[in-house]
Amino acid sequence: MDVATILQNVLGCKWTLHILAEVRSGVNRPGDLVRSADGLTTKVLNERLVKLVRFGILQKTSFPEVPPRVEYELTDFGKRFSRLLDEVDRLQAEG
């Protein structure tokens, strides 16, 4: 998938932008991500996380623990992509 399509998908969803901002700030567990925003449901979160992993922006790590623990982090591509989002924010602010 090309970067323009990924950018369109990410910018077109307020939850995806929120999730990326939270992961960048160190919130990386699904339960914490759901609690970080009023109105974000587990279903929507899971859909967005799957999409971000598929795009190669996030990496999912599952730990063999009881209860199970899953964490998400930015990939190298995700870090570079986040800089692109920062630039979009700067352009928006310049209005």
C-alpha positions, 0 to 999 in steps of 0.5 A, a space after each residue: 500500500 502506498 504512503 498516500 493511501 495510508 495517510 488518507 486512511 489515518 487522517 480520515 479517522 480521529 481515533 487513529 490519530 488519537 491512538 498514534 498520539 497515545 502510543 507515541 507518548 508511551 501508552 501502549 496497552 489496549 486497555 490504557 488506550 481505551 481509557 485514554 479517550 471518552 467514546 473510544 470503544 474496544 471494538 473501534 480500538 481493535 479495528 484501528 490497531 489491526 489497520 495500523 499493524 497492517 500498514 506497518 505503522 505499529 508492531 504488536 507484541 504478545 507476552 505469554 503471561 496470565 492474564 495475557 498482555 499485549 503491547 503496541 509500539 511504533 515501527 521504524 516506518 511508524 516513527 517516520 510516518 509520525 514525523 509526516 503527521 507532525 508536519 501536517 499539524 504544523 501546516 494546519 496551524 499555519 492555516 
